Amino acid sequence: MNVRYSHTALQGLTLIGERTTALRGKRTAKEVGKKLRIILEKDLPAFPFRGREGRVAGTRELLLTPLPYLVVYRVGSDTVEILAIFHQAQGRS
């Protein structure tokens, strides 16, 4: 299964990298990035329905434990589309 990122999701990943670097340092930011890539590009495509049904019809949500992030995504016939990534404490609109 392929993975595709929306513009919003890419912005979220950039923000995560910037905030993690500012708060925890470059090394930790790289470790977080590596964990995110494994979850989003290997684990999620292998088990796309493991997340709960999303707040918006047709979407799913997955807590990225042990990381404090929530990913919102949509499952297609051969693609997982990452729609957004939020810190769990972050408000969503």
MOPAC internal coordinates of N, CA, C and O (Angstrom, degrees):
PM7 1SCF
backbone

  N    0.0000 0     0.00 0     0.00 0    0    0    0
  C    1.4470 1     0.00 0     0.00 0    1    0    0
  C    1.5298 1   108.85 1     0.00 0    2    1    0
  O    1.2310 1   120.74 1   -43.26 1    3    2    1
  N    1.3145 1   116.20 1   136.74 1    3    2    1
  C    1.4636 1   122.14 1  -179.71 1    5    3    2
  C    1.5238 1   110.85 1   -84.82 1    6    5    3
  O    1.2310 1   120.77 1   -20.89 1    7    6    5
  N    1.3229 1   116.14 1   159.11 1    7    6    5
  C    1.4619 1   122.46 1   176.07 1    9    7    6
  C    1.5220 1   108.20 1  -120.86 1   10    9    7
  O    1.2310 1   121.06 1   -46.95 1   11   10    9
  N    1.3298 1   115.58 1   133.05 1   11   10    9
  C    1.4607 1   121.08 1   176.99 1   13   11   10
  C    1.5303 1   107.67 1  -129.16 1   14   13   11
  O    1.2310 1   120.68 1   -40.86 1   15   14   13
  N    1.3245 1   116.30 1   139.14 1   15   14   13
  C    1.4625 1   122.34 1  -178.34 1   17   15   14
  C    1.5233 1   110.11 1  -108.50 1   18   17   15
  O    1.2310 1   120.54 1   -47.21 1   19   18   17
  N    1.3177 1   116.57 1   132.79 1   19   18   17
  C    1.4647 1   120.18 1   172.73 1   21   19   18
  C    1.5264 1   108.89 1   -75.58 1   22   21   19
  O    1.2310 1   120.78 1   -14.55 1   23   22   21
  N    1.3148 1   116.12 1   165.45 1   23   22   21
  C    1.4649 1   121.36 1   176.85 1   25   23   22
  C    1.5339 1   110.02 1   -58.79 1   26   25   23
  O    1.2310 1   120.51 1   138.69 1   27   26   25
  N    1.3246 1   116.63 1   -41.31 1   27   26   25
  C    1.4703 1   121.41 1   179.12 1   29   27   26
  C    1.5215 1   111.19 1   -61.90 1   30   29   27
  O    1.2310 1   120.24 1   138.16 1   31   30   29
  N    1.3217 1   117.14 1   -41.84 1   31   30   29
  C    1.4696 1   120.61 1   178.88 1   33   31   30
  C    1.5214 1   110.78 1   -64.54 1   34   33   31
  O    1.2310 1   120.34 1   138.03 1   35   34   33
  N    1.3182 1   116.96 1   -41.97 1   35   34   33
  C    1.4703 1   120.16 1   178.45 1   37   35   34
  C    1.5256 1   110.98 1   -63.65 1   38   37   35
  O    1.2310 1   120.33 1   141.44 1   39   38   37
  N    1.3216 1   116.97 1   -38.56 1   39   38   37
  C    1.4655 1   120.36 1   175.67 1   41   39   38
  C    1.5272 1   110.44 1   -63.05 1   42   41   39
  O    1.2310 1   120.62 1   138.99 1   43   42   41
  N    1.3317 1   116.42 1   -41.01 1   43   42   41
  C    1.4625 1   120.80 1   178.46 1   45   43   42
  C    1.5139 1   111.85 1   -62.02 1   46   45   43
  O    1.2310 1   120.22 1   137.55 1   47   46   45
  N    1.3212 1   117.19 1   -42.45 1   47   46   45
  C    1.4642 1   120.93 1   178.15 1   49   47   46
  C    1.5233 1   111.39 1   -64.11 1   50   49   47
  O    1.2310 1   120.64 1   140.14 1   51   50   49
  N    1.3266 1   116.39 1   -39.86 1   51   50   49
  C    1.4648 1   120.41 1   177.65 1   53   51   50
  C    1.5241 1   110.30 1   -62.50 1   54   53   51
  O    1.2310 1   120.42 1   135.40 1   55   54   53
  N    1.3184 1   116.80 1   -44.60 1   55   54   53
  C    1.4584 1   121.50 1   179.18 1   57   55   54
  C    1.5280 1   111.21 1   -62.54 1   58   57   55
  O    1.2310 1   120.38 1   138.06 1   59   58   57
  N    1.3218 1   116.88 1   -41.94 1   59   58   57
  C    1.4673 1   120.66 1   177.53 1   61   59   58
  C    1.5200 1   109.84 1   -59.44 1   62   61   59
  O    1.2310 1   120.27 1   133.92 1   63   62   61
  N    1.3199 1   117.09 1   -46.08 1   63   62   61
  C    1.4621 1   120.77 1   179.21 1   65   63   62
  C    1.5163 1   112.46 1   -61.27 1   66   65   63
  O    1.2310 1   120.65 1   134.92 1   67   66   65
  N    1.3302 1   116.36 1   -45.08 1   67   66   65
  C    1.4635 1   120.42 1  -179.39 1   69   67   66
  C    1.5232 1   111.80 1   -64.89 1   70   69   67
  O    1.2310 1   120.44 1   134.18 1   71   70   69
  N    1.3275 1   116.76 1   -45.82 1   71   70   69
  C    1.4685 1   120.47 1  -178.73 1   73   71   70
  C    1.5196 1   111.57 1   -67.10 1   74   73   71
  O    1.2310 1   120.41 1   138.64 1   75   74   73
  N    1.3210 1   116.82 1   -41.36 1   75   74   73
  C    1.4590 1   119.75 1   179.63 1   77   75   74
  C    1.5200 1   110.24 1   -64.83 1   78   77   75
  O    1.2310 1   120.11 1   138.12 1   79   78   77
  N    1.3120 1   117.39 1   -41.88 1   79   78   77
  C    1.4657 1   120.73 1   177.42 1   81   79   78
  C    1.5264 1   110.50 1   -60.97 1   82   81   79
  O    1.2310 1   120.47 1   134.51 1   83   82   81
  N    1.3243 1   116.70 1   -45.49 1   83   82   81
  C    1.4673 1   120.67 1  -178.42 1   85   83   82
  C    1.5251 1   112.25 1   -65.50 1   86   85   83
  O    1.2310 1   120.25 1   141.48 1   87   86   85
  N    1.3285 1   117.12 1   -38.52 1   87   86   85
  C    1.4628 1   120.56 1  -175.03 1   89   87   86
  C    1.5218 1   114.05 1   -90.53 1   90   89   87
  O    1.2310 1   120.36 1   146.84 1   91   90   89
  N    1.3347 1   116.92 1   -33.16 1   91   90   89
  C    1.4654 1   120.24 1  -171.72 1   93   91   90
  C    1.5178 1   114.75 1  -123.35 1   94   93   91
  O    1.2310 1   120.46 1   167.80 1   95   94   93
  N    1.3278 1   116.72 1   -12.20 1   95   94   93
  C    1.4561 1   120.13 1   179.52 1   97   95   94
  C    1.5136 1   112.83 1   103.20 1   98   97   95
  O    1.2310 1   121.92 1   -16.20 1   99   98   97
  N    1.3250 1   113.94 1   163.80 1   99   98   97
  C    1.4650 1   121.92 1  -175.48 1  101   99   98
  C    1.5327 1   112.18 1   -64.06 1  102  101   99
  O    1.2310 1   120.59 1   139.74 1  103  102  101
  N    1.3182 1   116.47 1   -40.26 1  103  102  101
  C    1.4712 1   120.06 1  -177.98 1  105  103  102
  C    1.5317 1   111.11 1   -62.22 1  106  105  103
  O    1.2310 1   120.84 1   133.29 1  107  106  105
  N    1.3262 1   116.01 1   -46.71 1  107  106  105
  C    1.4617 1   119.87 1   178.67 1  109  107  106
  C    1.5226 1   110.71 1   -64.08 1  110  109  107
  O    1.2310 1   120.35 1   140.50 1  111  110  109
  N    1.3328 1   116.94 1   -39.50 1  111  110  109
  C    1.4655 1   120.43 1   178.47 1  113  111  110
  C    1.5262 1   110.80 1   -60.10 1  114  113  111
  O    1.2310 1   120.15 1   139.81 1  115  114  113
  N    1.3210 1   117.33 1   -40.19 1  115  114  113
  C    1.4704 1   120.55 1   177.80 1  117  115  114
  C    1.5237 1   111.09 1   -65.15 1  118  117  115
  O    1.2310 1   120.24 1   139.97 1  119  118  117
  N    1.3413 1   117.14 1   -40.03 1  119  118  117
  C    1.4662 1   121.07 1   178.52 1  121  119  118
  C    1.5293 1   110.65 1   -64.23 1  122  121  119
  O    1.2310 1   120.72 1   136.40 1  123  122  121
  N    1.3246 1   116.23 1   -43.60 1  123  122  121
  C    1.4653 1   120.51 1   178.08 1  125  123  122
  C    1.5295 1   109.90 1   -62.67 1  126  125  123
  O    1.2310 1   120.26 1   135.86 1  127  126  125
  N    1.3276 1   117.11 1   -44.14 1  127  126  125
  C    1.4622 1   121.02 1   177.70 1  129  127  126
  C    1.5175 1   112.37 1   -58.62 1  130  129  127
  O    1.2310 1   120.69 1   138.56 1  131  130  129
  N    1.3207 1   116.28 1   -41.44 1  131  130  129
  C    1.4678 1   120.74 1   179.28 1  133  131  130
  C    1.5278 1   110.54 1   -64.36 1  134  133  131
  O    1.2310 1   120.20 1   135.59 1  135  134  133
  N    1.3380 1   117.22 1   -44.41 1  135  134  133
  C    1.4663 1   120.91 1   178.66 1  137  135  134
  C    1.5269 1   110.90 1   -62.78 1  138  137  135
  O    1.2310 1   120.75 1   137.69 1  139  138  137
  N    1.3277 1   116.17 1   -42.31 1  139  138  137
  C    1.4661 1   119.59 1   178.44 1  141  139  138
  C    1.5235 1   111.65 1   -61.47 1  142  141  139
  O    1.2310 1   120.20 1   136.26 1  143  142  141
  N    1.3188 1   117.22 1   -43.74 1  143  142  141
  C    1.4733 1   120.60 1   179.04 1  145  143  142
  C    1.5260 1   111.39 1   -60.48 1  146  145  143
  O    1.2310 1   120.10 1   137.23 1  147  146  145
  N    1.3233 1   117.42 1   -42.77 1  147  146  145
  C    1.4677 1   120.42 1   179.52 1  149  147  146
  C    1.5221 1   110.44 1   -61.94 1  150  149  147
  O    1.2310 1   120.78 1   132.59 1  151  150  149
  N    1.3318 1   116.12 1   -47.41 1  151  150  149
  C    1.4621 1   119.79 1  -178.69 1  153  151  150
  C    1.5295 1   111.17 1   -64.99 1  154  153  151
  O    1.2310 1   120.40 1   131.73 1  155  154  153
  N    1.3241 1   116.85 1   -48.27 1  155  154  153
  C    1.4660 1   120.93 1  -173.24 1  157  155  154
  C    1.5193 1   114.02 1   -76.95 1  158  157  155
  O    1.2310 1   119.79 1   148.84 1  159  158  157
  N    1.3197 1   118.00 1   -31.16 1  159  158  157
  C    1.4626 1   119.66 1  -173.67 1  161  159  158
  C    1.5259 1   114.45 1  -106.48 1  162  161  159
  O    1.2310 1   120.15 1   167.70 1  163  162  161
  N    1.3233 1   117.32 1   -12.30 1  163  162  161
  C    1.4691 1   119.64 1   177.97 1  165  163  162
  C    1.5220 1   111.42 1  -120.78 1  166  165  163
  O    1.2310 1   120.50 1   122.66 1  167  166  165
  N    1.3399 1   116.65 1   -57.34 1  167  166  165
  C    1.4641 1   120.27 1  -175.55 1  169  167  166
  C    1.5268 1   112.71 1   -66.21 1  170  169  167
  O    1.2310 1   120.21 1   130.22 1  171  170  169
  N    1.3280 1   117.19 1   -49.78 1  171  170  169
  C    1.4618 1   120.37 1  -176.78 1  173  171  170
  C    1.5339 1   112.58 1   -62.56 1  174  173  171
  O    1.2310 1   118.56 1   134.46 1  175  174  173
  N    1.3339 1   120.34 1   -45.54 1  175  174  173
  C    1.4663 1   119.20 1   177.15 1  177  175  174
  C    1.5396 1   113.15 1   -63.49 1  178  177  175
  O    1.2310 1   120.49 1   149.95 1  179  178  177
  N    1.3220 1   116.67 1   -30.05 1  179  178  177
  C    1.4662 1   119.75 1   179.18 1  181  179  178
  C    1.5307 1   111.59 1   -73.13 1  182  181  179
  O    1.2310 1   120.43 1   148.27 1  183  182  181
  N    1.3337 1   116.77 1   -31.73 1  183  182  181
  C    1.4667 1   122.17 1  -178.15 1  185  183  182
  C    1.5343 1   109.60 1  -134.93 1  186  185  183
  O    1.2310 1   119.84 1  -112.84 1  187  186  185
  N    1.3247 1   117.90 1    67.16 1  187  186  185
  C    1.4659 1   120.64 1  -171.01 1  189  187  186
  C    1.5296 1   115.47 1   -67.05 1  190  189  187
  O    1.2310 1   119.70 1   160.36 1  191  190  189
  N    1.3196 1   118.18 1   -19.64 1  191  190  189
  C    1.4635 1   119.63 1  -177.35 1  193  191  190
  C    1.5226 1   112.81 1  -100.42 1  194  193  191
  O    1.2310 1   120.33 1  -165.68 1  195  194  193
  N    1.3198 1   116.98 1    14.32 1  195  194  193
  C    1.4647 1   118.80 1  -179.41 1  197  195  194
  C    1.5211 1   112.48 1   -74.82 1  198  197  195
  O    1.2310 1   119.59 1   158.10 1  199  198  197
  N    1.3236 1   118.39 1   -21.90 1  199  198  197
  C    1.4635 1   121.34 1   176.13 1  201  199  198
  C    1.5201 1   110.69 1   -76.41 1  202  201  199
  O    1.2310 1   121.10 1   -22.24 1  203  202  201
  N    1.3239 1   115.51 1   157.76 1  203  202  201
  C    1.4740 1   120.74 1   179.15 1  205  203  202
  C    1.5306 1   109.86 1   -75.72 1  206  205  203
  O    1.2310 1   120.86 1   -16.55 1  207  206  205
  N    1.3285 1   115.96 1   163.45 1  207  206  205
  C    1.4611 1   120.01 1   174.66 1  209  207  206
  C    1.5185 1   108.23 1   -61.69 1  210  209  207
  O    1.2310 1   120.82 1   -40.96 1  211  210  209
  N    1.3317 1   116.03 1   139.04 1  211  210  209
  C    1.4568 1   121.06 1  -176.06 1  213  211  210
  C    1.5161 1   113.87 1   -80.83 1  214  213  211
  O    1.2310 1   121.38 1    -9.20 1  215  214  213
  N    1.3229 1   114.96 1   170.80 1  215  214  213
  C    1.4653 1   121.58 1   176.56 1  217  215  214
  C    1.5252 1   111.13 1   -66.23 1  218  217  215
  O    1.2310 1   120.77 1   149.09 1  219  218  217
  N    1.3180 1   116.13 1   -30.91 1  219  218  217
  C    1.4639 1   121.99 1   178.94 1  221  219  218
  C    1.5294 1   107.75 1  -100.08 1  222  221  219
  O    1.2310 1   120.54 1   -46.27 1  223  222  221
  N    1.3143 1   116.57 1   133.73 1  223  222  221
  C    1.4648 1   121.16 1  -179.16 1  225  223  222
  C    1.5259 1   111.05 1   -53.40 1  226  225  223
  O    1.2310 1   120.94 1   -43.63 1  227  226  225
  N    1.3249 1   115.81 1   136.37 1  227  226  225
  C    1.4578 1   121.27 1   177.44 1  229  227  226
  C    1.5122 1   114.78 1    85.79 1  230  229  227
  O    1.2310 1   120.56 1  -178.74 1  231  230  229
  N    1.3315 1   116.54 1     1.26 1  231  230  229
  C    1.4675 1   119.79 1   178.69 1  233  231  230
  C    1.5192 1   110.10 1  -113.14 1  234  233  231
  O    1.2310 1   121.80 1   -14.27 1  235  234  233
  N    1.3197 1   114.16 1   165.73 1  235  234  233
  C    1.4602 1   122.07 1   175.40 1  237  235  234
  C    1.5178 1   107.43 1  -130.73 1  238  237  235
  O    1.2310 1   120.77 1   -22.04 1  239  238  237
  N    1.3401 1   116.14 1   157.96 1  239  238  237
  C    1.4561 1   122.02 1   179.86 1  241  239  238
  C    1.5180 1   108.84 1  -131.91 1  242  241  239
  O    1.2310 1   121.22 1   -42.87 1  243  242  241
  N    1.3203 1   115.27 1   137.13 1  243  242  241
  C    1.4607 1   120.35 1  -179.32 1  245  243  242
  C    1.5179 1   109.75 1  -134.48 1  246  245  243
  O    1.2310 1   120.83 1   -54.74 1  247  246  245
  N    1.3293 1   116.02 1   125.26 1  247  246  245
  C    1.4576 1   120.91 1   172.35 1  249  247  246
  C    1.5140 1   107.60 1   -75.12 1  250  249  247
  O    1.2310 1   120.40 1   -49.91 1  251  250  249
  N    1.3093 1   116.85 1   130.09 1  251  250  249
  C    1.4648 1   121.32 1  -175.10 1  253  251  250
  C    1.5264 1   111.20 1   -94.10 1  254  253  251
  O    1.2310 1   120.44 1  -126.57 1  255  254  253
  N    1.3277 1   116.77 1    53.43 1  255  254  253
  C    1.4579 1   120.51 1   179.90 1  257  255  254
  C    1.5232 1   110.04 1   -62.33 1  258  257  255
  O    1.2310 1   119.56 1   -39.28 1  259  258  257
  N    1.3077 1   118.44 1   140.72 1  259  258  257
  C    1.4604 1   129.03 1    11.92 1  261  259  258
  C    1.5274 1   113.57 1   -86.39 1  262  261  259
  O    1.2310 1   119.66 1  -174.86 1  263  262  261
  N    1.3105 1   118.26 1     5.14 1  263  262  261
  C    1.4640 1   121.18 1   178.70 1  265  263  262
  C    1.5323 1   109.43 1   -80.89 1  266  265  263
  O    1.2310 1   119.72 1   -27.57 1  267  266  265
  N    1.3302 1   118.14 1   152.43 1  267  266  265
  C    1.4704 1   120.49 1  -176.40 1  269  267  266
  C    1.5320 1   113.45 1   -87.81 1  270  269  267
  O    1.2310 1   120.52 1  -135.44 1  271  270  269
  N    1.3224 1   116.60 1    44.56 1  271  270  269
  C    1.4624 1   119.64 1  -174.94 1  273  271  270
  C    1.5191 1   111.37 1  -124.31 1  274  273  271
  O    1.2310 1   121.71 1   -25.25 1  275  274  273
  N    1.3235 1   114.32 1   154.75 1  275  274  273
  C    1.4522 1   123.13 1   176.86 1  277  275  274
  C    1.5226 1   107.15 1  -122.78 1  278  277  275
  O    1.2310 1   120.45 1   -50.07 1  279  278  277
  N    1.3144 1   116.75 1   129.93 1  279  278  277
  C    1.4648 1   120.62 1   177.54 1  281  279  278
  C    1.5318 1   108.38 1  -108.55 1  282  281  279
  O    1.2310 1   121.15 1   -44.35 1  283  282  281
  N    1.3173 1   115.41 1   135.65 1  283  282  281
  C    1.4607 1   122.65 1   175.32 1  285  283  282
  C    1.5203 1   106.09 1  -108.27 1  286  285  283
  O    1.2310 1   120.76 1   -51.41 1  287  286  285
  N    1.3282 1   116.15 1   128.59 1  287  286  285
  C    1.4603 1   119.37 1  -174.75 1  289  287  286
  C    1.5155 1   111.23 1  -147.86 1  290  289  287
  O    1.2310 1   121.47 1   -12.25 1  291  290  289
  N    1.3211 1   114.79 1   167.75 1  291  290  289
  C    1.4602 1   122.75 1   178.78 1  293  291  290
  C    1.5222 1   107.40 1  -128.15 1  294  293  291
  O    1.2310 1   120.69 1   -40.77 1  295  294  293
  N    1.3175 1   116.28 1   139.23 1  295  294  293
  C    1.4624 1   121.48 1  -179.57 1  297  295  294
  C    1.5222 1   109.10 1  -103.85 1  298  297  295
  O    1.2310 1   120.98 1   -56.45 1  299  298  297
  N    1.3340 1   115.74 1   123.55 1  299  298  297
  C    1.4555 1   121.67 1   174.96 1  301  299  298
  C    1.5163 1   109.57 1  -105.29 1  302  301  299
  O    1.2310 1   120.13 1     7.42 1  303  302  301
  N    1.3105 1   117.35 1  -172.58 1  303  302  301
  C    1.4616 1   120.75 1  -177.94 1  305  303  302
  C    1.5202 1   112.56 1   -65.12 1  306  305  303
  O    1.2310 1   120.18 1   145.04 1  307  306  305
  N    1.3314 1   117.26 1   -34.96 1  307  306  305
  C    1.4655 1   119.35 1   179.22 1  309  307  306
  C    1.5287 1   112.88 1  -137.98 1  310  309  307
  O    1.2310 1   120.74 1  -167.73 1  311  310  309
  N    1.3484 1   116.18 1    12.27 1  311  310  309
  C    1.4637 1   120.47 1  -176.07 1  313  311  310
  C    1.5224 1   111.11 1  -139.47 1  314  313  311
  O    1.2310 1   121.23 1   -41.00 1  315  314  313
  N    1.3227 1   115.26 1   139.00 1  315  314  313
  C    1.4594 1   121.68 1   167.42 1  317  315  314
  C    1.5227 1   105.44 1  -102.20 1  318  317  315
  O    1.2310 1   120.79 1   -59.57 1  319  318  317
  N    1.3243 1   116.10 1   120.43 1  319  318  317
  C    1.4653 1   120.38 1   179.13 1  321  319  318
  C    1.5242 1   109.03 1  -102.21 1  322  321  319
  O    1.2310 1   120.87 1   -64.43 1  323  322  321
  N    1.3293 1   115.94 1   115.57 1  323  322  321
  C    1.4563 1   121.82 1   177.92 1  325  323  322
  C    1.5247 1   106.28 1   -80.39 1  326  325  323
  O    1.2310 1   120.50 1   -63.46 1  327  326  325
  N    1.3289 1   116.65 1   116.54 1  327  326  325
  C    1.4586 1   121.19 1  -175.74 1  329  327  326
  C    1.5192 1   112.63 1   -92.04 1  330  329  327
  O    1.2310 1   120.39 1   140.84 1  331  330  329
  N    1.3395 1   116.85 1   -39.16 1  331  330  329
  C    1.4672 1   120.68 1  -178.02 1  333  331  330
  C    1.5193 1   109.58 1  -162.65 1  334  333  331
  O    1.2310 1   121.30 1   -24.23 1  335  334  333
  N    1.3286 1   115.12 1   155.77 1  335  334  333
  C    1.4607 1   121.90 1   175.41 1  337  335  334
  C    1.5212 1   106.97 1  -133.85 1  338  337  335
  O    1.2310 1   120.87 1   -52.95 1  339  338  337
  N    1.3374 1   115.95 1   127.05 1  339  338  337
  C    1.4547 1   122.18 1  -177.25 1  341  339  338
  C    1.5201 1   110.62 1  -124.12 1  342  341  339
  O    1.2310 1   120.65 1   -29.60 1  343  342  341
  N    1.3291 1   116.35 1   150.40 1  343  342  341
  C    1.4620 1   120.31 1   165.31 1  345  343  342
  C    1.5229 1   104.93 1   -72.57 1  346  345  343
  O    1.2310 1   119.81 1   -37.59 1  347  346  345
  N    1.3349 1   117.97 1   142.41 1  347  346  345
  C    1.4594 1   120.81 1  -176.41 1  349  347  346
  C    1.5205 1   112.76 1   -59.27 1  350  349  347
  O    1.2310 1   120.02 1   151.16 1  351  350  349
  N    1.3334 1   117.57 1   -28.84 1  351  350  349
  C    1.4660 1   121.16 1  -179.59 1  353  351  350
  C    1.5282 1   112.43 1   -83.81 1  354  353  351
  O    1.2310 1   120.34 1   171.22 1  355  354  353
  N    1.3199 1   116.95 1    -8.78 1  355  354  353
  C    1.4645 1   122.54 1  -176.26 1  357  355  354
  C    1.5225 1   110.40 1   -79.36 1  358  357  355
  O    1.2310 1   120.58 1   -43.41 1  359  358  357
  N    1.3124 1   116.50 1   136.59 1  359  358  357
  C    1.4536 1   120.21 1   175.44 1  361  359  358
  C    1.5200 1   110.27 1   -71.84 1  362  361  359
  O    1.2310 1   120.80 1   -31.87 1  363  362  361
  N    1.3201 1   116.07 1   148.13 1  363  362  361
  C    1.4678 1   120.61 1   178.19 1  365  363  362
  C    1.5092 1   108.71 1  -119.64 1  366  365  363
  O    1.2310 1   121.51 1   -35.49 1  367  366  365
  N    1.3191 1   114.72 1   144.51 1  367  366  365
  C    1.4710 1   118.13 1   176.34 1  369  367  366
  C    1.5062 1   110.28 1  -120.65 1  370  369  367
  O    1.2310 1   120.10 1   180.00 1  371  370  369

